[in-house]
């Protein structure tokens, strides 16, 4: 899933702090991986800016620029 402001994003956000191609969330094996795509305002997981691909879990707080979410999902 591509996250960003651009037309090609799966999760499209209108906030100016979000880059056109901001981040990518992928299902890998038994979990989800998040990576920043070189965004200007960064991607954080639990308030730590990520620079590599990281595994995310339910309850993690993720931010794309100034837009924040708490991840939840069911099996």
PDB file with one MODEL, atoms N, CA, C and O in Angstrom:
MODEL        1
ATOM      1  N   UNK A   1       0.836  -1.158   0.000  1.00  0.00           N
ATOM      2  CA  UNK A   1       0.000   0.000   0.000  1.00  0.00           C
ATOM      3  C   UNK A   1       0.893   1.237   0.000  1.00  0.00           C
ATOM      4  O   UNK A   1       1.736   1.402   0.882  1.00  0.00           O
ATOM      5  N   UNK A   2       0.705   2.095  -0.984  1.00  0.00           N
ATOM      6  CA  UNK A   2       1.453   3.360  -1.045  1.00  0.00           C
ATOM      7  C   UNK A   2       0.689   4.431  -0.278  1.00  0.00           C
ATOM      8  O   UNK A   2      -0.535   4.527  -0.378  1.00  0.00           O
ATOM      9  N   UNK A   3       1.413   5.224   0.479  1.00  0.00           N
ATOM     10  CA  UNK A   3       0.832   6.280   1.294  1.00  0.00           C
ATOM     11  C   UNK A   3       1.410   7.609   0.831  1.00  0.00           C
ATOM     12  O   UNK A   3       2.628   7.740   0.704  1.00  0.00           O
ATOM     13  N   UNK A   4       0.559   8.597   0.577  1.00  0.00           N
ATOM     14  CA  UNK A   4       1.042   9.900   0.163  1.00  0.00           C
ATOM     15  C   UNK A   4      -0.060  10.816  -0.327  1.00  0.00           C
ATOM     16  O   UNK A   4      -1.244  10.491  -0.247  1.00  0.00           O
ATOM     17  N   UNK A   5       0.354  11.978  -0.839  1.00  0.00           N
ATOM     18  CA  UNK A   5      -0.577  12.969  -1.382  1.00  0.00           C
ATOM     19  C   UNK A   5      -0.846  12.763  -2.862  1.00  0.00           C
ATOM     20  O   UNK A   5      -1.840  13.266  -3.385  1.00  0.00           O
ATOM     21  N   UNK A   6       0.023  12.034  -3.543  1.00  0.00           N
ATOM     22  CA  UNK A   6      -0.051  11.880  -4.989  1.00  0.00           C
ATOM     23  C   UNK A   6      -1.197  11.003  -5.459  1.00  0.00           C
ATOM     24  O   UNK A   6      -1.757  10.211  -4.701  1.00  0.00           O
ATOM     25  N   UNK A   7      -1.527  11.168  -6.727  1.00  0.00           N
ATOM     26  CA  UNK A   7      -2.653  10.435  -7.329  1.00  0.00           C
ATOM     27  C   UNK A   7      -2.471   8.921  -7.283  1.00  0.00           C
ATOM     28  O   UNK A   7      -3.468   8.199  -7.246  1.00  0.00           O
ATOM     29  N   UNK A   8      -1.251   8.416  -7.285  1.00  0.00           N
ATOM     30  CA  UNK A   8      -1.015   6.982  -7.289  1.00  0.00           C
ATOM     31  C   UNK A   8      -1.054   6.322  -5.916  1.00  0.00           C
ATOM     32  O   UNK A   8      -0.857   5.111  -5.813  1.00  0.00           O
ATOM     33  N   UNK A   9      -1.305   7.094  -4.862  1.00  0.00           N
ATOM     34  CA  UNK A   9      -1.303   6.549  -3.507  1.00  0.00           C
ATOM     35  C   UNK A   9      -2.562   5.732  -3.243  1.00  0.00           C
ATOM     36  O   UNK A   9      -3.662   6.124  -3.634  1.00  0.00           O
ATOM     37  N   UNK A  10      -2.389   4.591  -2.575  1.00  0.00           N
ATOM     38  CA  UNK A  10      -3.518   3.771  -2.151  1.00  0.00           C
ATOM     39  C   UNK A  10      -4.233   4.453  -0.991  1.00  0.00           C
ATOM     40  O   UNK A  10      -5.462   4.522  -0.969  1.00  0.00           O
ATOM     41  N   UNK A  11      -3.464   4.958  -0.025  1.00  0.00           N
ATOM     42  CA  UNK A  11      -3.991   5.749   1.081  1.00  0.00           C
ATOM     43  C   UNK A  11      -3.564   7.183   0.809  1.00  0.00           C
ATOM     44  O   UNK A  11      -2.413   7.555   1.040  1.00  0.00           O
ATOM     45  N   UNK A  12      -4.492   7.971   0.322  1.00  0.00           N
ATOM     46  CA  UNK A  12      -4.187   9.339  -0.117  1.00  0.00           C
ATOM     47  C   UNK A  12      -4.562  10.332   0.977  1.00  0.00           C
ATOM     48  O   UNK A  12      -5.676  10.309   1.499  1.00  0.00           O
ATOM     49  N   UNK A  13      -3.605  11.212   1.319  1.00  0.00           N
ATOM     50  CA  UNK A  13      -3.812  12.210   2.364  1.00  0.00           C
ATOM     51  C   UNK A  13      -3.629  13.599   1.765  1.00  0.00           C
ATOM     52  O   UNK A  13      -2.711  13.823   0.976  1.00  0.00           O
ATOM     53  N   UNK A  14      -4.494  14.521   2.136  1.00  0.00           N
ATOM     54  CA  UNK A  14      -4.448  15.876   1.593  1.00  0.00           C
ATOM     55  C   UNK A  14      -3.541  16.805   2.396  1.00  0.00           C
ATOM     56  O   UNK A  14      -3.313  17.939   1.972  1.00  0.00           O
ATOM     57  N   UNK A  15      -3.023  16.371   3.523  1.00  0.00           N
ATOM     58  CA  UNK A  15      -2.212  17.225   4.384  1.00  0.00           C
ATOM     59  C   UNK A  15      -0.904  17.607   3.697  1.00  0.00           C
ATOM     60  O   UNK A  15      -0.227  16.753   3.125  1.00  0.00           O
ATOM     61  N   UNK A  16      -0.551  18.887   3.754  1.00  0.00           N
ATOM     62  CA  UNK A  16       0.668  19.391   3.099  1.00  0.00           C
ATOM     63  C   UNK A  16       1.964  18.840   3.706  1.00  0.00           C
ATOM     64  O   UNK A  16       3.014  18.899   3.066  1.00  0.00           O
ATOM     65  N   UNK A  17       1.905  18.311   4.921  1.00  0.00           N
ATOM     66  CA  UNK A  17       3.119  17.749   5.531  1.00  0.00           C
ATOM     67  C   UNK A  17       3.430  16.357   5.000  1.00  0.00           C
ATOM     68  O   UNK A  17       4.491  15.802   5.289  1.00  0.00           O
ATOM     69  N   UNK A  18       2.513  15.794   4.228  1.00  0.00           N
ATOM     70  CA  UNK A  18       2.683  14.460   3.643  1.00  0.00           C
ATOM     71  C   UNK A  18       3.201  14.615   2.223  1.00  0.00           C
ATOM     72  O   UNK A  18       2.627  15.360   1.430  1.00  0.00           O
ATOM     73  N   UNK A  19       4.286  13.913   1.897  1.00  0.00           N
ATOM     74  CA  UNK A  19       4.865  13.962   0.554  1.00  0.00           C
ATOM     75  C   UNK A  19       3.970  13.238  -0.450  1.00  0.00           C
ATOM     76  O   UNK A  19       3.135  12.421  -0.064  1.00  0.00           O
ATOM     77  N   UNK A  20       4.143  13.537  -1.730  1.00  0.00           N
ATOM     78  CA  UNK A  20       3.348  12.857  -2.762  1.00  0.00           C
ATOM     79  C   UNK A  20       3.547  11.355  -2.713  1.00  0.00           C
ATOM     80  O   UNK A  20       2.587  10.598  -2.862  1.00  0.00           O
ATOM     81  N   UNK A  21       4.776  10.916  -2.508  1.00  0.00           N
ATOM     82  CA  UNK A  21       5.125   9.488  -2.359  1.00  0.00           C
ATOM     83  C   UNK A  21       5.824   9.371  -1.015  1.00  0.00           C
ATOM     84  O   UNK A  21       7.050   9.450  -0.946  1.00  0.00           O
ATOM     85  N   UNK A  22       5.066   9.185   0.043  1.00  0.00           N
ATOM     86  CA  UNK A  22       5.594   9.323   1.396  1.00  0.00           C
ATOM     87  C   UNK A  22       6.133   8.019   1.979  1.00  0.00           C
ATOM     88  O   UNK A  22       7.275   7.968   2.437  1.00  0.00           O
ATOM     89  N   UNK A  23       5.315   6.966   1.962  1.00  0.00           N
ATOM     90  CA  UNK A  23       5.708   5.713   2.620  1.00  0.00           C
ATOM     91  C   UNK A  23       5.013   4.538   1.944  1.00  0.00           C
ATOM     92  O   UNK A  23       4.117   4.704   1.117  1.00  0.00           O
ATOM     93  N   UNK A  24       5.461   3.344   2.327  1.00  0.00           N
ATOM     94  CA  UNK A  24       4.873   2.124   1.794  1.00  0.00           C
ATOM     95  C   UNK A  24       4.675   1.137   2.931  1.00  0.00           C
ATOM     96  O   UNK A  24       5.564   0.940   3.760  1.00  0.00           O
ATOM     97  N   UNK A  25       3.506   0.520   2.963  1.00  0.00           N
ATOM     98  CA  UNK A  25       3.171  -0.506   3.954  1.00  0.00           C
ATOM     99  C   UNK A  25       2.929  -1.804   3.205  1.00  0.00           C
ATOM    100  O   UNK A  25       2.097  -1.861   2.299  1.00  0.00           O
ATOM    101  N   UNK A  26       3.671  -2.867   3.591  1.00  0.00           N
ATOM    102  CA  UNK A  26       3.566  -4.160   2.898  1.00  0.00           C
ATOM    103  C   UNK A  26       3.316  -5.290   3.879  1.00  0.00           C
ATOM    104  O   UNK A  26       3.850  -5.309   4.988  1.00  0.00           O
ATOM    105  N   UNK A  27       2.485  -6.237   3.440  1.00  0.00           N
ATOM    106  CA  UNK A  27       2.291  -7.458   4.216  1.00  0.00           C
ATOM    107  C   UNK A  27       3.378  -8.437   3.804  1.00  0.00           C
ATOM    108  O   UNK A  27       3.491  -8.782   2.628  1.00  0.00           O
ATOM    109  N   UNK A  28       4.176  -8.885   4.763  1.00  0.00           N
ATOM    110  CA  UNK A  28       5.280  -9.804   4.507  1.00  0.00           C
ATOM    111  C   UNK A  28       5.186 -10.946   5.514  1.00  0.00           C
ATOM    112  O   UNK A  28       5.154 -10.724   6.724  1.00  0.00           O
ATOM    113  N   UNK A  29       5.143 -12.167   4.994  1.00  0.00           N
ATOM    114  CA  UNK A  29       5.033 -13.353   5.852  1.00  0.00           C
ATOM    115  C   UNK A  29       3.849 -13.204   6.798  1.00  0.00           C
ATOM    116  O   UNK A  29       2.703 -13.158   6.351  1.00  0.00           O
ATOM    117  N   UNK A  30       4.105 -13.129   8.073  1.00  0.00           N
ATOM    118  CA  UNK A  30       3.032 -13.061   9.070  1.00  0.00           C
ATOM    119  C   UNK A  30       2.825 -11.653   9.624  1.00  0.00           C
ATOM    120  O   UNK A  30       2.121 -11.489  10.621  1.00  0.00           O
ATOM    121  N   UNK A  31       3.418 -10.638   9.007  1.00  0.00           N
ATOM    122  CA  UNK A  31       3.292  -9.301   9.581  1.00  0.00           C
ATOM    123  C   UNK A  31       3.314  -8.198   8.536  1.00  0.00           C
ATOM    124  O   UNK A  31       3.231  -8.453   7.334  1.00  0.00           O
ATOM    125  N   UNK A  32       3.427  -6.972   9.017  1.00  0.00           N
ATOM    126  CA  UNK A  32       3.430  -5.781   8.168  1.00  0.00           C
ATOM    127  C   UNK A  32       4.742  -5.027   8.329  1.00  0.00           C
ATOM    128  O   UNK A  32       5.276  -4.905   9.431  1.00  0.00           O
ATOM    129  N   UNK A  33       5.249  -4.524   7.209  1.00  0.00           N
ATOM    130  CA  UNK A  33       6.497  -3.760   7.191  1.00  0.00           C
ATOM    131  C   UNK A  33       6.203  -2.368   6.635  1.00  0.00           C
ATOM    132  O   UNK A  33       5.437  -2.216   5.683  1.00  0.00           O
ATOM    133  N   UNK A  34       6.825  -1.354   7.245  1.00  0.00           N
ATOM    134  CA  UNK A  34       6.636   0.032   6.835  1.00  0.00           C
ATOM    135  C   UNK A  34       7.984   0.625   6.467  1.00  0.00           C
ATOM    136  O   UNK A  34       8.976   0.418   7.166  1.00  0.00           O
ATOM    137  N   UNK A  35       8.016   1.371   5.356  1.00  0.00           N
ATOM    138  CA  UNK A  35       9.249   2.069   4.989  1.00  0.00           C
ATOM    139  C   UNK A  35       8.918   3.453   4.466  1.00  0.00           C
ATOM    140  O   UNK A  35       7.905   3.660   3.797  1.00  0.00           O
ATOM    141  N   UNK A  36       9.781   4.386   4.779  1.00  0.00           N
ATOM    142  CA  UNK A  36       9.678   5.746   4.278  1.00  0.00           C
ATOM    143  C   UNK A  36      10.241   5.768   2.862  1.00  0.00           C
ATOM    144  O   UNK A  36      11.212   5.071   2.568  1.00  0.00           O
ATOM    145  N   UNK A  37       9.637   6.563   1.988  1.00  0.00           N
ATOM    146  CA  UNK A  37      10.084   6.632   0.594  1.00  0.00           C
ATOM    147  C   UNK A  37      10.860   7.915   0.302  1.00  0.00           C
ATOM    148  O   UNK A  37      10.772   8.463  -0.796  1.00  0.00           O
ATOM    149  N   UNK A  38      11.622   8.391   1.291  1.00  0.00           N
ATOM    150  CA  UNK A  38      12.410   9.601   1.111  1.00  0.00           C
ATOM    151  C   UNK A  38      11.595  10.867   1.296  1.00  0.00           C
ATOM    152  O   UNK A  38      11.879  11.891   0.674  1.00  0.00           O
ATOM    153  N   UNK A  39      10.591  10.802   2.145  1.00  0.00           N
ATOM    154  CA  UNK A  39       9.708  11.946   2.370  1.00  0.00           C
ATOM    155  C   UNK A  39      10.453  13.103   3.026  1.00  0.00           C
ATOM    156  O   UNK A  39      11.456  12.907   3.711  1.00  0.00           O
ATOM    157  N   UNK A  40       9.943  14.310   2.802  1.00  0.00           N
ATOM    158  CA  UNK A  40      10.556  15.509   3.389  1.00  0.00           C
ATOM    159  C   UNK A  40      10.344  15.590   4.899  1.00  0.00           C
ATOM    160  O   UNK A  40      11.259  15.968   5.631  1.00  0.00           O
ATOM    161  N   UNK A  41       9.147  15.240   5.374  1.00  0.00           N
ATOM    162  CA  UNK A  41       8.819  15.406   6.791  1.00  0.00           C
ATOM    163  C   UNK A  41       8.884  14.125   7.597  1.00  0.00           C
ATOM    164  O   UNK A  41       8.564  14.125   8.786  1.00  0.00           O
ATOM    165  N   UNK A  42       9.290  13.046   6.975  1.00  0.00           N
ATOM    166  CA  UNK A  42       9.563  11.808   7.688  1.00  0.00           C
ATOM    167  C   UNK A  42       8.365  10.965   8.068  1.00  0.00           C
ATOM    168  O   UNK A  42       7.216  11.407   8.070  1.00  0.00           O
ATOM    169  N   UNK A  43       8.696   9.726   8.391  1.00  0.00           N
ATOM    170  CA  UNK A  43       7.742   8.740   8.881  1.00  0.00           C
ATOM    171  C   UNK A  43       8.254   8.283  10.240  1.00  0.00           C
ATOM    172  O   UNK A  43       9.439   7.987  10.393  1.00  0.00           O
ATOM    173  N   UNK A  44       7.366   8.224  11.223  1.00  0.00           N
ATOM    174  CA  UNK A  44       7.781   7.770  12.546  1.00  0.00           C
ATOM    175  C   UNK A  44       6.946   6.574  12.981  1.00  0.00           C
ATOM    176  O   UNK A  44       5.792   6.418  12.581  1.00  0.00           O
ATOM    177  N   UNK A  45       7.556   5.741  13.804  1.00  0.00           N
ATOM    178  CA  UNK A  45       6.875   4.631  14.468  1.00  0.00           C
ATOM    179  C   UNK A  45       7.144   4.794  15.952  1.00  0.00           C
ATOM    180  O   UNK A  45       8.293   4.773  16.394  1.00  0.00           O
ATOM    181  N   UNK A  46       6.080   4.955  16.713  1.00  0.00           N
ATOM    182  CA  UNK A  46       6.198   5.178  18.165  1.00  0.00           C
ATOM    183  C   UNK A  46       7.152   6.334  18.463  1.00  0.00           C
ATOM    184  O   UNK A  46       8.005   6.252  19.347  1.00  0.00           O
ATOM    185  N   UNK A  47       6.980   7.411  17.696  1.00  0.00           N
ATOM    186  CA  UNK A  47       7.712   8.675  17.861  1.00  0.00           C
ATOM    187  C   UNK A  47       9.191   8.606  17.485  1.00  0.00           C
ATOM    188  O   UNK A  47       9.930   9.548  17.771  1.00  0.00           O
ATOM    189  N   UNK A  48       9.642   7.529  16.857  1.00  0.00           N
ATOM    190  CA  UNK A  48      11.017   7.421  16.374  1.00  0.00           C
ATOM    191  C   UNK A  48      11.011   7.469  14.851  1.00  0.00           C
ATOM    192  O   UNK A  48      10.329   6.675  14.203  1.00  0.00           O
ATOM    193  N   UNK A  49      11.775   8.405  14.280  1.00  0.00           N
ATOM    194  CA  UNK A  49      11.833   8.524  12.826  1.00  0.00           C
ATOM    195  C   UNK A  49      12.520   7.293  12.251  1.00  0.00           C
ATOM    196  O   UNK A  49      13.573   6.881  12.737  1.00  0.00           O
ATOM    197  N   UNK A  50      11.923   6.708  11.218  1.00  0.00           N
ATOM    198  CA  UNK A  50      12.504   5.505  10.633  1.00  0.00           C
ATOM    199  C   UNK A  50      13.329   5.860   9.404  1.00  0.00           C
ATOM    200  O   UNK A  50      12.979   6.754   8.634  1.00  0.00           O
ATOM    201  N   UNK A  51      14.424   5.142   9.241  1.00  0.00           N
ATOM    202  CA  UNK A  51      15.295   5.328   8.076  1.00  0.00           C
ATOM    203  C   UNK A  51      15.484   4.018   7.320  1.00  0.00           C
ATOM    204  O   UNK A  51      16.078   3.993   6.242  1.00  0.00           O
ATOM    205  N   UNK A  52      14.975   2.934   7.895  1.00  0.00           N
ATOM    206  CA  UNK A  52      15.008   1.620   7.258  1.00  0.00           C
ATOM    207  C   UNK A  52      13.603   1.035   7.331  1.00  0.00           C
ATOM    208  O   UNK A  52      12.728   1.599   7.989  1.00  0.00           O
ATOM    209  N   UNK A  53      13.386  -0.079   6.668  1.00  0.00           N
ATOM    210  CA  UNK A  53      12.107  -0.770   6.755  1.00  0.00           C
ATOM    211  C   UNK A  53      11.969  -1.371   8.148  1.00  0.00           C
ATOM    212  O   UNK A  53      12.890  -2.019   8.645  1.00  0.00           O
ATOM    213  N   UNK A  54      10.810  -1.154   8.778  1.00  0.00           N
ATOM    214  CA  UNK A  54      10.581  -1.672  10.131  1.00  0.00           C
ATOM    215  C   UNK A  54       9.277  -2.441  10.184  1.00  0.00           C
ATOM    216  O   UNK A  54       8.331  -2.138   9.456  1.00  0.00           O
ATOM    217  N   UNK A  55       9.236  -3.442  11.056  1.00  0.00           N
ATOM    218  CA  UNK A  55       8.008  -4.204  11.290  1.00  0.00           C
ATOM    219  C   UNK A  55       7.109  -3.354  12.184  1.00  0.00           C
ATOM    220  O   UNK A  55       7.569  -2.755  13.156  1.00  0.00           O
ATOM    221  N   UNK A  56       5.816  -3.310  11.840  1.00  0.00           N
ATOM    222  CA  UNK A  56       4.844  -2.606  12.673  1.00  0.00           C
ATOM    223  C   UNK A  56       3.812  -3.607  13.179  1.00  0.00           C
ATOM    224  O   UNK A  56       3.535  -4.625  12.544  1.00  0.00           O
ATOM    225  N   UNK A  57       3.255  -3.284  14.341  1.00  0.00           N
ATOM    226  CA  UNK A  57       2.332  -4.193  15.019  1.00  0.00           C
ATOM    227  C   UNK A  57       1.099  -3.422  15.500  1.00  0.00           C
ATOM    228  O   UNK A  57       1.130  -2.194  15.578  1.00  0.00           O
ATOM    229  N   UNK A  58       0.019  -4.132  15.822  1.00  0.00           N
ATOM    230  CA  UNK A  58      -1.152  -3.457  16.381  1.00  0.00           C
ATOM    231  C   UNK A  58      -0.760  -2.653  17.624  1.00  0.00           C
ATOM    232  O   UNK A  58      -0.001  -3.124  18.470  1.00  0.00           O
ATOM    233  N   UNK A  59      -1.285  -1.445  17.713  1.00  0.00           N
ATOM    234  CA  UNK A  59      -0.979  -0.572  18.840  1.00  0.00           C
ATOM    235  C   UNK A  59       0.144   0.404  18.558  1.00  0.00           C
ATOM    236  O   UNK A  59       0.302   1.379  19.293  1.00  0.00           O
ATOM    237  N   UNK A  60       0.940   0.171  17.502  1.00  0.00           N
ATOM    238  CA  UNK A  60       1.998   1.116  17.152  1.00  0.00           C
ATOM    239  C   UNK A  60       1.384   2.421  16.675  1.00  0.00           C
ATOM    240  O   UNK A  60       0.369   2.428  15.979  1.00  0.00           O
ATOM    241  N   UNK A  61       2.015   3.527  17.060  1.00  0.00           N
ATOM    242  CA  UNK A  61       1.610   4.852  16.586  1.00  0.00           C
ATOM    243  C   UNK A  61       2.527   5.198  15.418  1.00  0.00           C
ATOM    244  O   UNK A  61       3.747   5.252  15.574  1.00  0.00           O
ATOM    245  N   UNK A  62       1.936   5.430  14.250  1.00  0.00           N
ATOM    246  CA  UNK A  62       2.713   5.790  13.067  1.00  0.00           C
ATOM    247  C   UNK A  62       2.304   7.187  12.613  1.00  0.00           C
ATOM    248  O   UNK A  62       1.133   7.559  12.687  1.00  0.00           O
ATOM    249  N   UNK A  63       3.285   7.953  12.144  1.00  0.00           N
ATOM    250  CA  UNK A  63       3.028   9.308  11.658  1.00  0.00           C
ATOM    251  C   UNK A  63       3.654   9.476  10.294  1.00  0.00           C
ATOM    252  O   UNK A  63       4.777   9.038  10.047  1.00  0.00           O
ATOM    253  N   UNK A  64       2.910  10.114   9.415  1.00  0.00           N
ATOM    254  CA  UNK A  64       3.366  10.487   8.078  1.00  0.00           C
ATOM    255  C   UNK A  64       3.316  12.003   8.057  1.00  0.00           C
ATOM    256  O   UNK A  64       2.241  12.589   7.928  1.00  0.00           O
ATOM    257  N   UNK A  65       4.486  12.653   8.185  1.00  0.00           N
ATOM    258  CA  UNK A  65       4.473  14.097   8.390  1.00  0.00           C
ATOM    259  C   UNK A  65       3.750  14.383   9.696  1.00  0.00           C
ATOM    260  O   UNK A  65       4.093  13.822  10.737  1.00  0.00           O
ATOM    261  N   UNK A  66       2.741  15.264   9.641  1.00  0.00           N
ATOM    262  CA  UNK A  66       1.987  15.647  10.843  1.00  0.00           C
ATOM    263  C   UNK A  66       0.750  14.779  11.071  1.00  0.00           C
ATOM    264  O   UNK A  66       0.015  15.007  12.032  1.00  0.00           O
ATOM    265  N   UNK A  67       0.508  13.798  10.216  1.00  0.00           N
ATOM    266  CA  UNK A  67      -0.694  12.963  10.310  1.00  0.00           C
ATOM    267  C   UNK A  67      -0.355  11.678  11.065  1.00  0.00           C
ATOM    268  O   UNK A  67       0.517  10.917  10.645  1.00  0.00           O
ATOM    269  N   UNK A  68      -1.050  11.438  12.184  1.00  0.00           N
ATOM    270  CA  UNK A  68      -0.741  10.285  13.038  1.00  0.00           C
ATOM    271  C   UNK A  68      -1.908   9.306  13.102  1.00  0.00           C
ATOM    272  O   UNK A  68      -3.074   9.698  13.047  1.00  0.00           O
ATOM    273  N   UNK A  69      -1.570   8.035  13.219  1.00  0.00           N
ATOM    274  CA  UNK A  69      -2.535   6.950  13.350  1.00  0.00           C
ATOM    275  C   UNK A  69      -2.038   5.977  14.407  1.00  0.00           C
ATOM    276  O   UNK A  69      -0.841   5.909  14.686  1.00  0.00           O
ATOM    277  N   UNK A  70      -2.962   5.225  14.994  1.00  0.00           N
ATOM    278  CA  UNK A  70      -2.621   4.066  15.818  1.00  0.00           C
ATOM    279  C   UNK A  70      -3.084   2.858  15.033  1.00  0.00           C
ATOM    280  O   UNK A  70      -4.254   2.765  14.661  1.00  0.00           O
ATOM    281  N   UNK A  71      -2.169   1.926  14.776  1.00  0.00           N
ATOM    282  CA  UNK A  71      -2.483   0.747  13.948  1.00  0.00           C
ATOM    283  C   UNK A  71      -3.326  -0.260  14.699  1.00  0.00           C
ATOM    284  O   UNK A  71      -3.061  -0.572  15.860  1.00  0.00           O
ATOM    285  N   UNK A  72      -4.341  -0.763  14.024  1.00  0.00           N
ATOM    286  CA  UNK A  72      -5.149  -1.855  14.546  1.00  0.00           C
ATOM    287  C   UNK A  72      -5.488  -2.775  13.386  1.00  0.00           C
ATOM    288  O   UNK A  72      -5.641  -2.308  12.257  1.00  0.00           O
ATOM    289  N   UNK A  73      -5.607  -4.051  13.634  1.00  0.00           N
ATOM    290  CA  UNK A  73      -6.094  -4.995  12.640  1.00  0.00           C
ATOM    291  C   UNK A  73      -6.444  -6.296  13.327  1.00  0.00           C
ATOM    292  O   UNK A  73      -6.063  -6.546  14.471  1.00  0.00           O
ATOM    293  N   UNK A  74      -7.182  -7.117  12.598  1.00  0.00           N
ATOM    294  CA  UNK A  74      -7.550  -8.440  13.100  1.00  0.00           C
ATOM    295  C   UNK A  74      -7.077  -9.478  12.112  1.00  0.00           C
ATOM    296  O   UNK A  74      -6.869  -9.176  10.936  1.00  0.00           O
ATOM    297  N   UNK A  75      -6.905 -10.697  12.578  1.00  0.00           N
ATOM    298  CA  UNK A  75      -6.447 -11.783  11.705  1.00  0.00           C
ATOM    299  C   UNK A  75      -7.535 -12.244  10.781  1.00  0.00           C
ATOM    300  O   UNK A  75      -7.320 -13.152   9.978  1.00  0.00           O
TER     301      UNK A  75
ENDMDL
END
